[in-house]
Amino acid sequence: MQYSFKEVFGTLVVQKKLFDVVAKPLVEDLIRGKNGLLFTYGVTGSGKTHTMTGSPGDGGLLPRCLDMIFNSIGPFQAKRFVFKLDDKNGVDVQCEVDALLERQKRDAMPVPKPTPGKRQIDPEIADMINVQDQCKVEEVDEDNVYCVFVSYIEIYNNYIYDLLEEAPFDPIKPKWNNCNTPVRNGDFIPPQSKILREDQNHNMYVTGCTEVEVKSTEEAFEVFWRGQKKRRIANTQLNRESSRSHSVFIIKLAQAPLDADGDKVLQEKEQITLSQLSLVDLAGSERTNRTKAEGNRLREAGNINQSLMTLRTCIEVLRENQMYGLNKMVPYRDSKLTHLFKNYFDGEGKVRMIVCVNPKAEDYEESLQVMRFAEMTQEVEVARPVDRPLCGLTPGRRFRNQAFQEELSRKLEMRGGPVDAETEEQSVLETVLQNFPPLPACELLDINDDQTLPKLIEILEKRHKLRQMLIKEFSKAVLTFKTMLQEFDCSVASKENYIKGRLSEKEKTIAGQKTEIERLEKKIKTLEYKIEILEKTATIYEEDKRNLQQELESKSQKLQRQASDKRRLEARFQGMVAETTMKWEKECERRVAAKQLEMQNKLWVKDEKLKQLKAIVTEPKNDKPERPSRERDREKPVQRSVSPSPVPNAPPVRLRHRRSRSAGERWVDHKPPSNLPTETVMQPHVPHAITVAAASEKALAKCDKYMLTHQELASDGEIETKLIKGDVFKTRGGGQAVQFTDIETLKQESPTGRKRRSSPSNPDPPEDAAESEWTDVETRCSVAVEMRAGSALGPGYEHHAQPK
């Protein structure tokens, strides 16, 4: 397997090189007011704690970071208690008086202050913090004052504990375990777990965490070592001193600018910049089947692996959101570790991770997982600029104040006493008075003293001469000053004249520019008025256009509706025309057939009359007509002609309806309006039926049967009627459905369609002529017949009329 990283360090790398590459940029950002986060991540026993803390004689990343911070801000640190942390992750600035009171209160406490002798109890500390490199940040704002606060917490079993909290331990008083039973010889009871909260700047912090103000590297590392002794360390099969918790050492740096005099801290909370560097030593990840963990050790391993898995999940979601432009929620709250450092992943500072790898073959699988995750984290880039407050004061205030204090001290040393706030004029006057001869003692103790007064007179005369001389010099100086003042006045007057001339020119130019500006303003107003008129006109036109478009759309819709109605009417009229045409064609055919039948009947009557007349004419006169007997008439059937017997005055035959096979049930008789009456003898008849022109849900819900009358043209041109029957049943959705079960066909045939029987050549009819007359088509069409079973005239026929 191959993995690529930004930097790879070998097994023989020294701590200084690792610090210069990884941690030094974070310390520089810390002093510039930016946040930083440094992880050590890897399998148990891979060297995470050694990388962070170091070993005797070679300090790790943590002591080197502290040493670099104090080397950089050492001469610019504020006095103790000038900066005071509040309970809401903020910093306040106190005045010198309040800070002094705080210091006096601390000195008066009975608890002894830490002394340098205590640090020599553990020689490892001195070797670790004895860094000879003297590394420091080059660009430090010298007009700011700085203060460092440190805190040390651990995350154990997903609970946060303060390692610097002083928890009293009473060995006499019994301790209580989870079963509410006293434990005399129990382990050290852990302090109360802390709660994570969010400040007004949406930064996460630990509520009630102990934060110690430190002024040197030794003091800060002593605080760290005091908390390190309380850290959860347990023996496992992989490491005899395996860290069973995540430790977080937080370095907070508060900085505020000096006032305008460069002497005191500016008493404005908005100008305070608070930055922090978090150094995290993660617990080792391992498989429980290799550590042989049981009981509490197994629960610890589960919580460790769960928090590390949550860290991986957060990094993976950030990577997906960045690469694919997603907005998935990052599960920070699933673990206290990720929730504490939520701000760093949101872009509040730089994040660095040191991956520690142990080349043991047993750690191969775990090392692959660690390096795969570490390689993936390199693709995540979150950065957000930090806006520092603008001070607005002149830089270099501190050094000017220091120079002033040094000069003041030098003058105090020269004069041998304090110097009041005197002006330069008073100092010059003192210098002049020192040049006068001192006055002798003027006290007269003897009446006969003749020396004191003459000496006094002599000295006063000298002082008078010196005064006259000083007056003359002063007069000369005054004359010189007056001359210089006059020259200065002249030069000032000339300069004023020159300036006035230039000003007059400038005023003329300004007047011309004002005139031009007024002209342009008038032009602008005119153009604005025109623009306003054009905008109003455009608005009116747009409104008209909108109205016309709406009218056009409405008319277009109306035209479309009219066109669709026209097409619908055309289709309807075409159907009606076709239906009417078909109906009238059938009617014409029926009338033509009836007319032909009537004409045939007339021809038959004429033929009969002609035959009778012919028989009378051809009958011999001498032959006496013989009346046939009744028996003979019965035996001999009447001879019929080829033409059917006419029925001009036959009574109308009453149509008989054929009863449906399912007459006892409720039917829906669906007859479309385009159906034509069949006009046959047999008609379908269903009693108690609901006749509809179109099948409806309401009609189907009331009946059990359904019948559809369908008509179409047969191949011979006749109308064929089909009765399509079916059962009605309810569907699961509450509707009605029809299942077709039977089809009956009714066909209408015209008599003209059959072939007429030709006239026999023999005028004498055969014996079965009477029977053949009733089987003839014309005969059967000229009488009324009814379908009945069991008739002697054939299958289902019985006559009720006699042929003519």
Secondary structure, DSSP 8 states (H G I E B T S, - for coil): -----S----TT--HHHHIIIIIHHHHHHHHTT-EEEEEEEEBTTSSHHHHHHEETTEE-HHHHHHHHHHHHHGGGB--TTSEEE-TTS-EEE--HHHHHHHHHHHHTSSS----HHHHTSSHHHHHHH---S----S---TTEEEEEEEEEEEEETTEEEETT------SSS-EE-TTS-EETT--------B-EEE-TTS-EEETT---EEE-SHHHHHHHHHHHHTTS-EE--SS-TTEE-SEEEEEEEEEEEEB-TTSSSB---GGG-EEEEEEEEE---B--HHHHT--THHHHHHHHHHHHHHHHHHHHHHHHHHHHH-------GGGSHHHHHTHHIIIIIEEEEEEEE----GGGHHHHHHHHHHHHHHTT-------------S-TTHHHHHHHHHHHHHHHHHHHTS---S--HHHHHHHHHHHHS----------TT--SHHHHHHHHHHHHHHHHHHHHHHHHHHHHHHHHHHHHHHHHHHHHHHHHHHHHHHHHHHHHHHHHHHHHHHHHHHHHHHHHHHHHHHHHHHHHHHHHHHHHHHHHHHHHHHHHHHHHHHHHHHHHHHHHHHHHHHHHHHHHHHHHHHHHHHHHHHHHHHHHHHHHHHHS-SSS------HHHHHHS-----SS----TT------EEEE-TTTTS-EEEE--TT------SEEEE-TTEEEESS--HHHHHH-SEEEEEEEEE-TTS-EEEEEEEEEEEE-TTS-EEEEEEEEEEEE---GGGS------SSSS--TTHHHHHHHSHHHHHHS-EEE-TT-TTSTTEEE-S---
